[in-house]
Amino acid sequence: MKRIGFVSTRIAGTDGVTLEIYKWYQVLERNGYECYFFAGELDTPPDRSFFEPKAHFEDPEILEIHSACFGTTSRKASLSARIQELKDYLKARLHEFCDQFKIDLLIPENALAIPMNIPLGLAITELVAEKAMPTVSHHHDFSWERKRFLVNAVQDYLQCSFPPNLRSMRHVVINSEASRQLSYRRGLSNVIVPNVFDFASPPPPSPNGKLLRDELGFEDNDLFVLQPTRIVPRKWIERAIELVSLLKLNRPRLVVSHESGDEGGLYARRVIEYAERLGVEVICISKIIGPAHCFEARHDKKYTMDDIYQNADLVAYPSGYEGFGNAFLEAIYFKKPIVVNRYSIFVEDIEPCGFEVIPFESFITQEVVDQIKMFLEPNHLSRTADKNYELGKSYFSYEVLEKKLLPLIESFG
């Protein structure tokens, strides 16, 4: 089991799935495994990559199928036929991938969880069933967690492949609630592997620090509040805007790191309009930053997420829902104070670890603002940052991932 094939819709950029693939890749490679990649968009090493455009959820034909499958409860026979044709095509391409790189074990990354590309999910399922291929399915988001998938005409496909119940497949989820729901809804045993970060390697100094703050218009004492997420409704960015409007110290501004992604621009317009009403300056910087802890470290962007975190004074994490919380771990890694809404996964899987953060319950109050001012005092900031870093190392490090993932792979014999 030394040659491992990652399969996803895309393995590129700074989305949560790609970030976790990179971390698994690093851990597997340092333990003697060779990793290869199949997707519709790839930032991965070219000599290890198999590009197939139809695997991407943004392929025009896949988008058309997706649109016809959800928001309705019936489908035409012609749609079923087209899904099957694409499934057969993608299965053949997956066979090519496995043959070309002599893959011993597959790791589908969210491709068997959230139905963004139904033909791909069906293709992976049939391939694994036909080859009895050892497989570790890594699930980040399930269809039942998103309202837009609840009304659909493809319940048969969802039951078959999102995720499938196959003898040669192990299932990995990223939080306790997902584990319970997968067992309850599909009868599938599973292993919880949380998101992780390389806490054994502290962040190096940012060479672009002063340059970044100058370019964004920050004076030395201005307060840089970072919202390190995409602009989508479940991130509750309105709460970050309210927070900045109440701070009233050192000219605070909200810096948003990512674009809307695959969920449209309507919410982004709503966020900007809301900020204007409250008199808050929002700076969107997705066009000038690239990944640092991901595959394409040779990007052509001026700055990395490392630069952004290291120059932030405060991290806002007001999400109403998160599958786990990559941005939470990043804030802890860069030793930044973080304001976090107590979303359900945080309450169950992260808060019990003992991190010192500035929590709130769904809405911002003056008490939260007062806590922020206390956290920003140098002595308090240094103590809590060091404590949180050590807790991150204990609970969410690469070493923790090794202890959970390697035995799972070795269990195939």
C-alpha positions as CSV (number, residue, x, y, z in Angstrom):
1,M,0.0,0.0,0.0
2,K,2.7,2.5,-0.9
3,R,1.2,4.3,-3.9
4,I,-1.8,6.4,-2.9
5,G,-4.2,8.2,-5.3
6,F,-6.1,11.2,-4.1
7,V,-9.3,11.8,-6.1
8,S,-11.4,15.0,-5.9
9,T,-13.3,17.6,-8.0
10,R,-10.4,20.1,-7.6
11,I,-7.1,20.0,-5.7
12,A,-6.1,23.7,-6.1
13,G,-6.3,27.0,-4.3
14,T,-7.0,27.5,-0.6
15,D,-10.3,25.8,0.0
16,G,-10.6,23.6,3.1
17,V,-10.6,20.3,1.2
18,T,-7.4,21.2,-0.8
19,L,-5.7,22.4,2.4
20,E,-6.4,19.1,4.2
21,I,-5.3,17.0,1.1
22,Y,-2.0,18.8,1.3
23,K,-1.6,18.0,5.0
24,W,-2.4,14.4,4.4
25,Y,0.0,14.3,1.5
26,Q,2.8,15.8,3.6
27,V,2.3,13.2,6.4
28,L,2.0,10.3,4.0
29,E,5.1,11.3,2.0
30,R,7.2,11.6,5.2
31,N,6.2,8.1,6.1
32,G,7.3,6.5,2.9
33,Y,4.2,6.7,0.8
34,E,4.0,8.1,-2.8
35,C,1.0,10.3,-3.5
36,Y,-0.7,10.9,-6.9
37,F,-3.7,13.2,-7.8
38,F,-6.8,13.0,-10.0
39,A,-9.0,16.1,-10.3
40,G,-10.5,18.7,-12.7
41,E,-8.2,21.4,-11.4
42,L,-4.7,20.7,-10.0
43,D,-2.0,22.7,-8.3
44,T,-0.2,19.4,-7.5
45,P,3.2,18.3,-8.9
46,P,2.8,17.7,-12.7
47,D,4.5,14.4,-12.7
48,R,2.1,13.1,-10.0
49,S,-1.1,14.5,-11.5
50,F,-3.9,13.2,-13.8
51,F,-6.0,16.1,-15.1
52,E,-9.6,15.4,-16.1
53,P,-11.8,18.4,-16.8
54,K,-15.1,16.5,-16.3
55,A,-14.2,15.8,-12.7
56,H,-14.6,19.5,-11.8
57,F,-17.9,20.7,-10.4
58,E,-17.6,23.8,-12.6
59,D,-17.4,21.9,-15.8
60,P,-20.4,23.3,-17.9
61,E,-22.0,19.9,-18.4
62,I,-21.6,18.9,-14.8
63,L,-23.1,22.3,-13.8
64,E,-26.1,21.7,-16.1
65,I,-26.6,18.2,-14.6
66,H,-26.3,19.6,-11.1
67,S,-28.9,22.3,-11.8
68,A,-31.4,19.7,-13.1
69,C,-30.9,17.4,-10.2
70,F,-31.7,19.7,-7.2
71,G,-34.7,21.8,-6.4
72,T,-37.0,19.3,-8.0
73,T,-38.2,15.8,-7.2
74,S,-38.3,14.2,-10.7
75,R,-35.8,13.8,-13.5
76,K,-36.1,12.9,-17.2
77,A,-34.9,9.6,-18.6
78,S,-32.5,11.6,-20.8
79,L,-30.8,13.1,-17.7
80,S,-30.4,9.6,-16.1
81,A,-28.8,8.4,-19.4
82,R,-26.4,11.4,-19.5
83,I,-25.4,10.8,-15.9
84,Q,-24.6,7.2,-16.7
85,E,-22.6,8.1,-19.8
86,L,-20.5,10.5,-17.9
87,K,-20.1,8.0,-15.0
88,D,-18.8,5.4,-17.5
89,Y,-16.4,8.0,-19.0
90,L,-15.1,9.1,-15.6
91,K,-14.7,5.5,-14.5
92,A,-12.6,4.7,-17.5
93,R,-10.4,7.8,-16.8
94,L,-10.0,6.6,-13.2
95,H,-8.9,3.2,-14.4
96,E,-6.3,5.0,-16.5
97,F,-5.2,7.0,-13.5
98,C,-4.8,3.8,-11.4
99,D,-3.0,1.9,-14.1
100,Q,-0.7,4.8,-15.0
101,F,0.5,5.4,-11.5
102,K,0.0,1.8,-10.2
103,I,-2.2,3.0,-7.4
104,D,-2.5,0.7,-4.4
105,L,-5.1,2.7,-2.4
106,L,-7.5,5.5,-3.2
107,I,-8.4,8.5,-1.0
108,P,-11.5,10.2,-2.4
109,E,-11.6,13.7,-0.9
110,N,-15.2,14.8,-0.4
111,A,-16.1,13.4,-3.8
112,L,-18.3,10.8,-2.0
113,A,-19.8,13.1,0.5
114,I,-21.2,16.3,-1.0
115,P,-22.9,15.7,-4.4
116,M,-21.2,18.5,-6.4
117,N,-20.4,16.0,-9.2
118,I,-22.8,13.1,-9.2
119,P,-21.2,11.2,-12.2
120,L,-17.8,11.3,-10.5
121,G,-19.2,9.9,-7.2
122,L,-20.9,7.1,-9.1
123,A,-17.7,6.4,-11.1
124,I,-15.6,6.1,-7.9
125,T,-18.1,3.8,-6.3
126,E,-18.2,1.4,-9.3
127,L,-14.4,1.5,-9.7
128,V,-13.9,0.6,-6.0
129,A,-16.6,-2.1,-6.1
130,E,-15.3,-3.7,-9.3
131,K,-11.6,-3.7,-8.3
132,A,-12.2,-4.2,-4.5
133,M,-9.8,-1.3,-4.3
134,P,-8.6,-0.4,-0.8
135,T,-10.1,3.0,-0.2
136,V,-10.1,5.6,2.6
137,S,-12.9,8.1,1.9
138,H,-12.3,11.4,3.6
139,H,-15.6,13.2,4.1
140,H,-15.8,17.0,4.8
141,D,-19.4,17.9,4.1
142,F,-22.5,15.7,3.6
143,S,-25.5,16.5,1.5
144,W,-27.8,16.5,4.5
145,E,-25.9,19.3,6.0
146,R,-26.8,21.8,3.2
147,K,-30.3,23.1,2.5
148,R,-29.8,23.3,-1.2
149,F,-29.5,19.5,-1.5
150,L,-32.5,18.5,0.6
151,V,-35.0,18.7,-2.3
152,N,-33.6,16.5,-5.1
153,A,-34.4,14.1,-7.9
154,V,-31.4,11.9,-7.3
155,Q,-32.1,10.2,-3.9
156,D,-31.2,6.9,-5.5
157,Y,-27.7,8.2,-6.4
158,L,-27.2,9.8,-3.0
159,Q,-28.0,6.5,-1.3
160,C,-25.7,4.6,-3.6
161,S,-22.6,6.8,-3.6
162,F,-22.8,9.7,-1.1
163,P,-21.2,7.9,0.6
164,P,-21.3,4.2,-0.5
165,N,-21.3,1.1,1.7
166,L,-18.5,-1.1,0.3
167,R,-16.5,-3.8,1.9
168,S,-13.1,-2.4,0.9
169,M,-13.8,1.2,2.0
170,R,-13.0,2.9,5.3
171,H,-14.7,6.2,6.1
172,V,-13.1,9.2,7.8
173,V,-15.1,12.3,9.0
174,I,-13.8,15.5,10.6
175,N,-16.1,16.0,13.6
176,S,-18.2,14.1,16.1
177,E,-21.6,15.1,14.7
178,A,-20.7,14.0,11.2
179,S,-19.6,10.6,12.8
180,R,-23.0,10.2,14.5
181,Q,-25.0,11.2,11.5
182,L,-23.0,8.9,9.1
183,S,-23.6,5.9,11.5
184,Y,-27.3,6.8,11.9
185,R,-28.2,7.7,8.3
186,R,-26.0,5.1,6.5
187,G,-25.1,2.5,9.1
188,L,-21.4,3.1,8.4
189,S,-18.7,2.8,11.0
190,N,-16.1,5.6,10.7
191,V,-13.1,7.2,12.2
192,I,-12.9,10.9,13.3
193,V,-9.8,12.6,12.1
194,P,-9.9,16.4,12.9
195,N,-8.3,19.0,10.7
196,V,-4.6,19.6,11.7
197,F,-1.7,22.0,11.3
198,D,2.0,21.5,11.4
199,F,2.5,22.9,15.0
200,A,6.0,21.2,15.1
201,S,7.2,23.8,12.6
202,P,6.6,27.4,13.9
203,P,5.8,30.0,11.3
204,P,8.9,31.8,9.9
205,P,8.9,35.7,10.0
206,S,7.0,37.4,7.2
207,P,9.3,39.3,4.9
208,N,6.4,41.3,3.4
209,G,4.9,42.5,6.7
210,K,5.4,46.3,6.5
211,L,4.8,46.3,2.7
212,L,1.4,44.6,3.1
213,R,0.2,46.9,5.8
214,D,1.3,49.9,3.8
215,E,-0.4,48.7,0.6
216,L,-3.7,48.2,2.5
217,G,-3.4,51.6,4.0
218,F,-2.7,50.7,7.6
219,E,-0.7,53.0,9.9
220,D,1.5,51.3,12.5
221,N,-1.2,51.6,15.3
222,D,-4.3,50.8,13.2
223,L,-6.2,47.7,14.1
224,F,-6.0,44.9,11.4
225,V,-9.1,42.6,11.9
226,L,-8.9,39.5,9.7
227,Q,-11.9,37.5,8.4
228,P,-10.0,34.5,7.0
229,T,-12.9,32.9,5.2
230,R,-14.8,32.9,1.9
231,I,-17.7,35.3,1.7
232,V,-20.6,32.9,2.1
233,P,-23.7,33.2,4.3
234,R,-22.8,30.5,6.9
235,K,-19.7,32.6,7.7
236,W,-21.9,35.3,9.3
237,I,-19.6,38.1,8.2
238,E,-22.2,40.6,9.4
239,R,-21.1,39.8,13.0
240,A,-17.5,40.7,12.1
241,I,-18.7,44.0,10.7
242,E,-20.7,44.7,13.8
243,L,-17.6,43.9,15.9
244,V,-15.5,46.3,14.0
245,S,-18.1,49.0,14.2
246,L,-18.2,48.7,18.0
247,L,-14.4,48.6,18.6
248,K,-13.8,52.3,18.2
249,L,-10.1,52.1,18.8
250,N,-7.1,52.5,16.6
251,R,-9.0,52.9,13.3
252,P,-10.1,49.3,12.9
253,R,-10.8,47.8,9.5
254,L,-12.0,44.4,8.4
255,V,-9.8,42.5,5.9
256,V,-11.5,39.5,4.1
257,S,-9.1,37.0,2.7
258,H,-11.2,34.9,0.2
259,E,-13.8,35.4,-2.5
260,S,-17.3,33.9,-2.6
261,G,-16.3,30.7,-4.5
262,D,-19.0,28.4,-5.8
263,E,-21.9,30.0,-3.9
264,G,-22.5,33.2,-5.9
265,G,-22.0,36.9,-5.3
266,L,-25.4,38.0,-3.9
267,Y,-24.2,37.6,-0.3
268,A,-21.0,39.4,-1.0
269,R,-23.0,42.4,-2.2
270,R,-25.1,42.2,1.0
271,V,-22.0,42.2,3.1
272,I,-20.6,45.4,1.4
273,E,-23.9,47.2,1.7
274,Y,-24.2,46.3,5.4
275,A,-20.7,47.5,6.1
276,E,-21.4,50.8,4.4
277,R,-24.5,51.3,6.5
278,L,-22.5,50.8,9.7
279,G,-19.5,52.9,8.5
280,V,-17.1,50.0,8.4
281,E,-14.3,49.7,5.9
282,V,-14.1,46.2,4.4
283,I,-10.9,45.3,2.4
284,C,-11.2,42.2,0.1
285,I,-7.7,40.9,-0.7
286,S,-8.3,37.6,-2.5
287,K,-6.7,38.8,-5.7
288,I,-3.3,39.5,-4.1
289,I,-2.8,36.5,-1.9
290,G,-1.9,32.9,-2.6
291,P,-1.4,29.8,-0.4
292,A,1.7,29.2,1.7
293,H,0.8,25.8,3.2
294,C,-0.5,24.2,0.1
295,F,0.6,22.6,-3.2
296,E,1.1,25.7,-5.4
297,A,3.7,27.6,-3.3
298,R,5.1,29.0,-6.5
299,H,2.0,31.1,-7.2
300,D,2.3,34.5,-8.8
301,K,0.5,36.4,-6.0
302,K,2.3,39.1,-4.1
303,Y,1.5,37.8,-0.6
304,T,0.6,34.5,1.1
305,M,-1.8,33.7,3.8
306,D,1.2,33.6,6.2
307,D,1.7,37.3,5.5
308,I,-1.9,38.1,6.2
309,Y,-2.1,36.2,9.5
310,Q,1.2,37.5,10.7
311,N,0.1,41.1,10.2
312,A,-3.3,40.7,11.6
313,D,-4.0,42.1,15.1
314,L,-7.2,40.1,15.7
315,V,-9.0,37.2,13.9
316,A,-12.8,37.3,13.5
317,Y,-14.4,33.9,13.2
318,P,-18.1,34.4,13.5
319,S,-19.4,31.4,11.5
320,G,-22.8,30.0,12.2
321,Y,-21.6,26.6,11.0
322,E,-18.2,25.0,10.2
323,G,-17.4,21.4,9.4
324,F,-14.4,21.8,11.7
325,G,-12.5,25.1,11.6
326,N,-9.3,25.4,9.6
327,A,-9.2,29.1,10.2
328,F,-9.4,28.6,13.9
329,L,-6.3,26.4,13.8
330,E,-4.5,28.9,11.6
331,A,-5.2,31.7,14.1
332,I,-3.8,29.5,16.9
333,Y,-0.8,28.6,14.8
334,F,0.1,32.2,14.2
335,K,-0.6,33.1,17.8
336,K,-3.4,35.6,17.1
337,P,-6.3,36.4,19.4
338,I,-9.5,35.1,17.9
339,V,-13.2,36.1,18.4
340,V,-15.3,33.0,17.7
341,N,-19.0,32.3,17.6
342,R,-19.7,29.1,19.5
343,Y,-20.8,27.1,16.5
344,S,-21.8,23.5,17.3
345,I,-18.6,21.7,16.2
346,F,-16.5,24.2,18.1
347,V,-18.6,23.6,21.3
348,E,-18.3,19.8,21.0
349,D,-14.9,19.1,19.5
350,I,-12.6,22.2,20.1
351,E,-13.8,24.1,23.1
352,P,-13.2,21.2,25.6
353,C,-9.5,21.3,24.7
354,G,-9.2,24.5,26.8
355,F,-8.3,27.2,24.3
356,E,-8.4,30.7,25.5
357,V,-10.5,32.7,23.0
358,I,-13.1,35.5,22.9
359,P,-16.3,33.6,22.5
360,F,-19.8,34.9,21.8
361,E,-23.3,33.4,21.3
362,S,-24.7,34.4,17.9
363,F,-24.5,38.2,18.4
364,I,-22.0,40.8,19.4
365,T,-22.3,42.7,22.7
366,Q,-20.3,45.4,24.4
367,E,-18.9,42.7,26.8
368,V,-17.3,41.0,23.8
369,V,-15.7,44.2,22.8
370,D,-14.4,44.7,26.4
371,Q,-12.9,41.2,26.3
372,I,-11.1,42.0,23.1
373,K,-9.5,45.0,24.6
374,M,-8.2,42.9,27.5
375,F,-6.9,40.2,25.1
376,L,-5.0,42.8,23.2
377,E,-2.9,43.8,26.2
378,P,0.6,42.6,25.5
379,N,1.1,40.5,28.6
380,H,-2.3,38.8,28.3
381,L,-1.8,38.3,24.6
382,S,1.6,36.6,25.0
383,R,0.4,34.2,27.7
384,T,-2.7,33.1,25.9
385,A,-1.0,32.8,22.5
386,D,1.7,30.4,23.9
387,K,-0.9,28.4,25.8
388,N,-3.1,28.0,22.8
389,Y,-0.2,27.0,20.6
390,E,0.8,24.2,22.9
391,L,-2.8,23.0,23.0
392,G,-2.9,23.0,19.2
393,K,0.3,20.9,19.2
394,S,-1.3,18.4,21.6
395,Y,-4.7,18.0,19.9
396,F,-4.4,19.0,16.2
397,S,-0.9,18.5,15.0
398,Y,0.6,16.4,12.2
399,E,1.7,13.9,14.8
400,V,-2.0,13.4,15.8
401,L,-2.9,12.8,12.1
402,E,-0.1,10.2,11.9
403,K,-1.5,8.3,14.9
404,K,-5.0,8.2,13.3
405,L,-4.4,7.8,9.6
406,L,-1.4,5.4,9.3
407,P,-3.1,2.6,11.2
408,L,-6.2,3.0,9.0
409,I,-4.1,2.5,5.9
410,E,-2.1,-0.3,7.4
411,S,-5.3,-2.1,8.3
412,F,-5.7,-3.2,4.7
413,G,-2.6,-5.3,5.1
